Amino acid sequence: MNRRSALLGAGAVAVGAAGYLQWRSMGSMADYTAGVTAARRPLSLQPAALELLRYATLAGSGHNAQPWRFDVSERQIAIIPDLARRTPIVDPDDHHLFVSLGCVAETLAIAAGARGQPGQITFDPNGGRRVLFTFGGAPTDEPALFDAIPRRQSCRAEYDGRSVATDALQQLTSAAALPGVELILLTEPAMIDRLRDLVVAGNTAQMTDPAFLRELKTWLRFSPRRAAETGDGLFSAASDHPTAPDWLGPLMFDLAVSAESEADRYALQLRSSSGIAVFIGQHADPAHWVQVGRACQRFALQATALGLSQAHINQPVEVPGLRPELASLVGATGRRPDIVMRFGYGPTLPFSARRPIGSVLA
């Protein structure tokens, strides 16, 4: 019997001892699924600003922290960093926070353009370093990316190892092409193996850091009820892990998850992936981090449109000592890599939750 099987067996005994009512207190996946499905319902044909924001907030964010607030006016939507949702241990300089703002801004622009309300994205270095979406300008419509918005997810599971055709790789590259951002694709097995070694090294550094683990645990959601109530965080089912009552989940995590087990998991995931995408901004500053977020969101949406899965594997950029090695690996010596994503053909997992729009308005 392996460690995971033993853990699940022990968990089942504990659940039985705790009683049926406690087990029911975790909520049902059916109720959770109904809630996330409603949040991803089709966008109306003539959406108001708040309806556009519902679609925009389906964008990805680090730890699914959704570190954004919105100030809506007649001609503009300001996307404001929500500093209360920072993750200062894994993201001490707010790099991931600004990447997340770029993700949500780009999703907003694509959704608005598809509904006849195009606009321009700009970065305002003053006034809280906001990202501004200003309505007006030339019509835009990217139907494939728009249709992929409610279907995009970070699939943290094993893929099937199939290669991706050259024309699909070209579509991914074209979709992510934005000024100030370079995308480097790794598809050779030897290069993916070298990247795997960096991911494993970063994972070991993080999983043996008590401060990292404390912060991570604040964003873990083990039960459907808790995930639905918070509308944020890393829900175990959406990460290809079993659900559990809130009282049991942290115990399962402490018993089953270690630097070694996570290293094994990432090695399997990378071995099953078709390729790796590395995004590098022209400069290491919030304006370019926002631009990187826009590019990686477009990449994720194009991947979804092509039937591909994707997920972030950012340990080599989150651990500062590994960034030079990653930069050297991808031929960008002296620069700071920003985002690393794996892609390939994988399963559809339960979607992560989102907070109601009323809670994200400034």
NORDADA-V719297 format. One record per run of one state. SS is the DSSP state (helix for helix, strand for strand, loop for the rest). FROM is the first residue (numbers start at 0). TO is the last residue. If there is no record, write none. Layout:
ss=SS from=FROM to=TO
ss=SS from=FROM to=TO
//
This chain:
ss=loop from=0 to=1
ss=helix from=2 to=17
ss=loop from=18 to=18
ss=helix from=19 to=23
ss=loop from=24 to=27
ss=helix from=28 to=38
ss=loop from=39 to=47
ss=helix from=48 to=55
ss=loop from=56 to=60
ss=helix from=61 to=63
ss=loop from=64 to=66
ss=strand from=67 to=71
ss=loop from=72 to=74
ss=strand from=75 to=80
ss=loop from=81 to=81
ss=helix from=82 to=84
ss=loop from=85 to=93
ss=helix from=94 to=113
ss=loop from=114 to=117
ss=strand from=118 to=123
ss=loop from=124 to=128
ss=strand from=129 to=134
ss=loop from=135 to=141
ss=helix from=142 to=150
ss=loop from=151 to=152
ss=strand from=153 to=153
ss=loop from=154 to=157
ss=strand from=158 to=158
ss=loop from=159 to=164
ss=helix from=165 to=174
ss=loop from=175 to=179
ss=strand from=180 to=185
ss=loop from=186 to=187
ss=helix from=188 to=206
ss=loop from=207 to=208
ss=helix from=209 to=217
ss=loop from=218 to=218
ss=strand from=219 to=220
ss=loop from=221 to=222
ss=helix from=223 to=229
ss=loop from=230 to=232
ss=strand from=233 to=234
ss=helix from=235 to=238
ss=loop from=239 to=244
ss=helix from=245 to=255
ss=loop from=256 to=257
ss=helix from=258 to=270
ss=loop from=271 to=273
ss=strand from=274 to=280
ss=loop from=281 to=284
ss=helix from=285 to=304
ss=loop from=305 to=307
ss=strand from=308 to=311
ss=loop from=312 to=313
ss=helix from=314 to=317
ss=loop from=318 to=318
ss=helix from=319 to=328
ss=loop from=329 to=337
ss=strand from=338 to=343
ss=loop from=344 to=344
ss=strand from=345 to=345
ss=loop from=346 to=355
ss=helix from=356 to=359
ss=strand from=360 to=360
ss=loop from=361 to=361
//
